[in-house]
Each structure stands twice: as structure tokens, then as C-alpha cells.
Amino acid sequence: MKRHSRGFAYVEVLVAAVILVIALIPANQAFRTASTQAEYSRSLLTHHYRAFASLEVTQARTFTQLSAEATSTGGTTPASWSDPQGTANRRLIYVANIDFDNADKDNNLSTGIDSNIVRINVQVEGTPISFFAIVNNRK
């Protein structure tokens, strides 16, 4: 007498389930990696826009304010307009006088002072994000 089987045996279902689980482990890891990378990219983009906004706000200040800040900080200390110490992802704003015309003939932009030009640099602490601009005294 011939026996016709219908459906799947318990062992067949178990083997199929094991194969599916083994196949889904790398896919799950890929989704986790993609999610982590997306969060990191979102964070960098947010810092990018915040830093660029700080650059624009600083550029909107009068040249007298910029020049005074450059003189008082020497260009190596963060300006008073930077985020306070201890702020997460702090935006550091540096304003420096520069020797754009190389009047002292040493080919170093930071050693002389051009009275009508300053350099603004905005950095986000702990990230690779940095923007700079050269501002002249618009007369």
C-alpha cells in the first residue's frame, strides 16, 4: 500500500527555520550598522548647519566688533561669542587679524596685521567640522 504524505514533517520545518535564522543574522547586523551610520550622519549634518549659522551670525557683526575681538583674543583663544565651556558639541569661534598683504615679507599670514581684514574660523569641538571666512572692512 502506497502512502501519500501531505504537508511537511516536523524535521523539515525545523531545518527550514534554522536556515532562515542563519540567513537573517547578517541581514540584522547590516540593518543595525546602517541605522548607526544614519544617526552619525544626522548628527554631523546638524552640527554642520549649527556651525555655518554661527559663521553667518559672526560675519554679520560690525567690523569694529570683529577687529576688537581679534585683538583681544589674538586669534588663538576662542572668542567670547563661542558656546560656553562644558556645552556638548561646543561651537568655537576664532577671530584673528591676518597679514593678507604680507607687509612684513615673511610669507606668514598670522604674523602681521592688516587693519582691514580679519579671519573668522568656526569649529565644532570633537568633530571634523570647521568653516572659515575672510572679512574685510567694507568702506
Secondary structure as a PSIPRED ss2 file (coil, helix, strand):
# PSIPRED VFORMAT (PSIPRED V4.0)

   1 M C   1.000  0.000  0.000
   2 K C   1.000  0.000  0.000
   3 R C   1.000  0.000  0.000
   4 H C   1.000  0.000  0.000
   5 S C   1.000  0.000  0.000
   6 R C   1.000  0.000  0.000
   7 G C   1.000  0.000  0.000
   8 F C   1.000  0.000  0.000
   9 A C   1.000  0.000  0.000
  10 Y H   0.000  1.000  0.000
  11 V H   0.000  1.000  0.000
  12 E H   0.000  1.000  0.000
  13 V H   0.000  1.000  0.000
  14 L H   0.000  1.000  0.000
  15 V H   0.000  1.000  0.000
  16 A H   0.000  1.000  0.000
  17 A H   0.000  1.000  0.000
  18 V H   0.000  1.000  0.000
  19 I H   0.000  1.000  0.000
  20 L H   0.000  1.000  0.000
  21 V H   0.000  1.000  0.000
  22 I H   0.000  1.000  0.000
  23 A H   0.000  1.000  0.000
  24 L H   0.000  1.000  0.000
  25 I H   0.000  1.000  0.000
  26 P H   0.000  1.000  0.000
  27 A H   0.000  1.000  0.000
  28 N H   0.000  1.000  0.000
  29 Q H   0.000  1.000  0.000
  30 A H   0.000  1.000  0.000
  31 F H   0.000  1.000  0.000
  32 R H   0.000  1.000  0.000
  33 T H   0.000  1.000  0.000
  34 A H   0.000  1.000  0.000
  35 S H   0.000  1.000  0.000
  36 T H   0.000  1.000  0.000
  37 Q H   0.000  1.000  0.000
  38 A H   0.000  1.000  0.000
  39 E H   0.000  1.000  0.000
  40 Y H   0.000  1.000  0.000
  41 S H   0.000  1.000  0.000
  42 R H   0.000  1.000  0.000
  43 S H   0.000  1.000  0.000
  44 L H   0.000  1.000  0.000
  45 L H   0.000  1.000  0.000
  46 T H   0.000  1.000  0.000
  47 H H   0.000  1.000  0.000
  48 H H   0.000  1.000  0.000
  49 Y H   0.000  1.000  0.000
  50 R H   0.000  1.000  0.000
  51 A H   0.000  1.000  0.000
  52 F H   0.000  1.000  0.000
  53 A H   0.000  1.000  0.000
  54 S H   0.000  1.000  0.000
  55 L H   0.000  1.000  0.000
  56 E H   0.000  1.000  0.000
  57 V H   0.000  1.000  0.000
  58 T H   0.000  1.000  0.000
  59 Q H   0.000  1.000  0.000
  60 A C   1.000  0.000  0.000
  61 R C   1.000  0.000  0.000
  62 T C   1.000  0.000  0.000
  63 F H   0.000  1.000  0.000
  64 T H   0.000  1.000  0.000
  65 Q H   0.000  1.000  0.000
  66 L H   0.000  1.000  0.000
  67 S H   0.000  1.000  0.000
  68 A H   0.000  1.000  0.000
  69 E H   0.000  1.000  0.000
  70 A H   0.000  1.000  0.000
  71 T H   0.000  1.000  0.000
  72 S H   0.000  1.000  0.000
  73 T H   0.000  1.000  0.000
  74 G C   1.000  0.000  0.000
  75 G C   1.000  0.000  0.000
  76 T C   1.000  0.000  0.000
  77 T C   1.000  0.000  0.000
  78 P C   1.000  0.000  0.000
  79 A C   1.000  0.000  0.000
  80 S C   1.000  0.000  0.000
  81 W C   1.000  0.000  0.000
  82 S C   1.000  0.000  0.000
  83 D C   1.000  0.000  0.000
  84 P C   1.000  0.000  0.000
  85 Q C   1.000  0.000  0.000
  86 G C   1.000  0.000  0.000
  87 T C   1.000  0.000  0.000
  88 A C   1.000  0.000  0.000
  89 N C   1.000  0.000  0.000
  90 R C   1.000  0.000  0.000
  91 R E   0.000  0.000  1.000
  92 L E   0.000  0.000  1.000
  93 I E   0.000  0.000  1.000
  94 Y E   0.000  0.000  1.000
  95 V E   0.000  0.000  1.000
  96 A E   0.000  0.000  1.000
  97 N E   0.000  0.000  1.000
  98 I C   1.000  0.000  0.000
  99 D C   1.000  0.000  0.000
 100 F C   1.000  0.000  0.000
 101 D C   1.000  0.000  0.000
 102 N C   1.000  0.000  0.000
 103 A C   1.000  0.000  0.000
 104 D C   1.000  0.000  0.000
 105 K C   1.000  0.000  0.000
 106 D C   1.000  0.000  0.000
 107 N C   1.000  0.000  0.000
 108 N C   1.000  0.000  0.000
 109 L C   1.000  0.000  0.000
 110 S C   1.000  0.000  0.000
 111 T C   1.000  0.000  0.000
 112 G C   1.000  0.000  0.000
 113 I C   1.000  0.000  0.000
 114 D C   1.000  0.000  0.000
 115 S C   1.000  0.000  0.000
 116 N C   1.000  0.000  0.000
 117 I E   0.000  0.000  1.000
 118 V E   0.000  0.000  1.000
 119 R E   0.000  0.000  1.000
 120 I E   0.000  0.000  1.000
 121 N E   0.000  0.000  1.000
 122 V E   0.000  0.000  1.000
 123 Q E   0.000  0.000  1.000
 124 V E   0.000  0.000  1.000
 125 E C   1.000  0.000  0.000
 126 G C   1.000  0.000  0.000
 127 T C   1.000  0.000  0.000
 128 P C   1.000  0.000  0.000
 129 I C   1.000  0.000  0.000
 130 S E   0.000  0.000  1.000
 131 F E   0.000  0.000  1.000
 132 F E   0.000  0.000  1.000
 133 A E   0.000  0.000  1.000
 134 I E   0.000  0.000  1.000
 135 V E   0.000  0.000  1.000
 136 N E   0.000  0.000  1.000
 137 N C   1.000  0.000  0.000
 138 R C   1.000  0.000  0.000
 139 K C   1.000  0.000  0.000
